[in-house]
């Protein structure tokens, strides 16, 4: 058995999920979903494991992982901030909100803050256009966000962590 | 005076994503608490429904059968609705919609200007029923069309009705639905599939999401009818991962439909069997293209393939497959029940029925509207939408998302249908409609859409992969004031080439926002290139900041925030900006409380 440099218990959990699938044809995307749910991201060894387990080329797994924006090979922060970049949010200044968050956390889009607390991403339209501009933190929607509100929102999560 | 507790009352609370983001869940809980506290459990039912559409004024609460429509309801007013309206029969005046023009208070939903011109077919149950309770769908004639089809009609008759109704694909393409069904039916093979395309990817569009959240059974029923018509036993709904609430409600709907025998083996005691499974997307706009979507369901990269063969011949797992959009399926049951003539009596000569639009951007009433085809853009934006926010001047309306274009003021009276929008260099698309005002720079908007297309290009065709990037570089040059007039020529040439040489819809339409803004707002491009100014004051690199001497009181606030110290002046005297060192960060502009700083 090849060695994987990832958490054993988590790998076992993923293995159980794959074994439980009745039909492995077309299962790659759901498996990647599960893997990201377990590991938080999709490091190289997890992709290799999935490829061997499903009997497909690692290149295919890598190809699919990098194709879809939902999948990430970067570890994520404890709290994931998503700024909606749909048109409605854009015309109402979402880009300025993004800049402020990046400035406040001193990180680039798609990255994790140094303390591991936040990572920042953009997404395409959560469909709450009536509340534009919209920021989502861990699935919670903040509507009509102003540049001045950014610090307050981040502090909410910082406080929670003490 | 309303007759209060004599009849059974229903309090409907909007549970759409928009209203939930404004805490409608909390309002729902508070209403239930209050009803319980007043011992009204037996007489009053509190129901969470799908989207009412009037997102601007959310959270929405409606009390039935009194037909009173409350807007912007919070915890306190929710308590008041129970204590005053339900208990004492007194309308809570301050939460009734007030027409901003006439200042008249309008308690009845259908009389509110936002709803007046709407005809709700696809959205017929949204905001009326509890989407998590199949009984409510059934009580609204749900699954009657499926029963009618299975017991009284041959598959060919079903296809004939859909064909005669004139229904066309609501996902954007506008292909006649009946013809698609017929082609899939005629394809040889004993295994066939029905796919519902719920990968609503256009930024600023939330029609399909609202239908899935508000009335998921109508989509399942439409799919089952399609399955019967084309001879399929299995259906898939490909839905975006970004729509967790829609996924949640679809899961509930599917399991309830299975329990009640509307999905599964031998539906309603007939020999017809049909089931539906969910496939969750993983965030790729291109997967809205049908061949890419099929590749994605099969577990691969969502790259499009050459058509023909069409999915109707060679689709999922190489079997004949019929793909329709969410809204298309939601239209099917009413067409079956009311007939083809009823449906085709609504709309224009070539575009029948209604279309759902997601009205957003700089318009007063943001929300979801369903209007008959042939209505004008002006009616939607000014009558339903209540005009432009903050009394600003209308500049353009964008339809069709990244594949569409921007339509200027001169064409606001165009009756909307598939053909008229195409003629204007835009398209129907899935129904996103973004209103832009004088503060929006059209070059910047074109750049926004092009960035989107660059991000989402799958990379297969060279023209789309590289061409769009080159176009984006030119647009960047324009917005930074570094472009020459000949760049505009190159931009146009590139756009035409990309349109002609891309395989799928994404590449073929990605230059549309640039082409349409160049067509209607060429002077803005020229201003950026020749005069190095941005007329809307958006492109920061081109802005120049000035202090208006008459307004400056010399408070020194601007000088203090200036990060490069180029604002000079003594306290209580007029300040000046030394534009040589100015980095155009705009801090002074945001800081000044006297409106003394302007930018051009």
Boltz contact constraints between the chains, C-beta under 6 A:
constraints:
  - contact:
      token1: [A, 26]
      token2: [B, 298]
      max_distance: 6.0
  - contact:
      token1: [A, 26]
      token2: [B, 299]
      max_distance: 6.0
  - contact:
      token1: [A, 28]
      token2: [B, 299]
      max_distance: 6.0
  - contact:
      token1: [A, 29]
      token2: [B, 282]
      max_distance: 6.0
  - contact:
      token1: [A, 29]
      token2: [B, 299]
      max_distance: 6.0
  - contact:
      token1: [A, 63]
      token2: [B, 301]
      max_distance: 6.0
  - contact:
      token1: [A, 64]
      token2: [B, 301]
      max_distance: 6.0
  - contact:
      token1: [A, 67]
      token2: [B, 301]
      max_distance: 6.0
  - contact:
      token1: [A, 68]
      token2: [B, 282]
      max_distance: 6.0
  - contact:
      token1: [A, 68]
      token2: [B, 283]
      max_distance: 6.0
  - contact:
      token1: [A, 68]
      token2: [B, 284]
      max_distance: 6.0
  - contact:
      token1: [A, 69]
      token2: [B, 283]
      max_distance: 6.0
  - contact:
      token1: [A, 70]
      token2: [B, 241]
      max_distance: 6.0
  - contact:
      token1: [A, 70]
      token2: [B, 282]
      max_distance: 6.0
  - contact:
      token1: [A, 70]
      token2: [B, 283]
      max_distance: 6.0
  - contact:
      token1: [A, 86]
      token2: [B, 203]
      max_distance: 6.0
  - contact:
      token1: [A, 86]
      token2: [B, 204]
      max_distance: 6.0
  - contact:
      token1: [A, 87]
      token2: [B, 203]
      max_distance: 6.0
  - contact:
      token1: [A, 87]
      token2: [B, 204]
      max_distance: 6.0
  - contact:
      token1: [A, 87]
      token2: [B, 434]
      max_distance: 6.0
  - contact:
      token1: [A, 88]
      token2: [B, 204]
      max_distance: 6.0
  - contact:
      token1: [A, 88]
      token2: [B, 360]
      max_distance: 6.0
  - contact:
      token1: [A, 88]
      token2: [B, 361]
      max_distance: 6.0
  - contact:
      token1: [A, 90]
      token2: [B, 448]
      max_distance: 6.0
  - contact:
      token1: [A, 91]
      token2: [B, 361]
      max_distance: 6.0
  - contact:
      token1: [A, 91]
      token2: [B, 440]
      max_distance: 6.0
  - contact:
      token1: [A, 124]
      token2: [B, 203]
      max_distance: 6.0
  - contact:
      token1: [A, 125]
      token2: [B, 203]
      max_distance: 6.0
  - contact:
      token1: [A, 127]
      token2: [B, 17]
      max_distance: 6.0
  - contact:
      token1: [A, 127]
      token2: [B, 206]
      max_distance: 6.0
  - contact:
      token1: [A, 127]
      token2: [B, 209]
      max_distance: 6.0
  - contact:
      token1: [A, 128]
      token2: [B, 17]
      max_distance: 6.0
  - contact:
      token1: [A, 128]
      token2: [B, 18]
      max_distance: 6.0
  - contact:
      token1: [A, 128]
      token2: [B, 21]
      max_distance: 6.0
  - contact:
      token1: [A, 129]
      token2: [B, 204]
      max_distance: 6.0
  - contact:
      token1: [A, 129]
      token2: [B, 360]
      max_distance: 6.0
  - contact:
      token1: [A, 130]
      token2: [B, 18]
      max_distance: 6.0
  - contact:
      token1: [A, 130]
      token2: [B, 55]
      max_distance: 6.0
  - contact:
      token1: [A, 130]
      token2: [B, 56]
      max_distance: 6.0
  - contact:
      token1: [A, 130]
      token2: [B, 366]
      max_distance: 6.0
  - contact:
      token1: [A, 131]
      token2: [B, 21]
      max_distance: 6.0
  - contact:
      token1: [A, 141]
      token2: [B, 21]
      max_distance: 6.0
  - contact:
      token1: [A, 143]
      token2: [B, 21]
      max_distance: 6.0
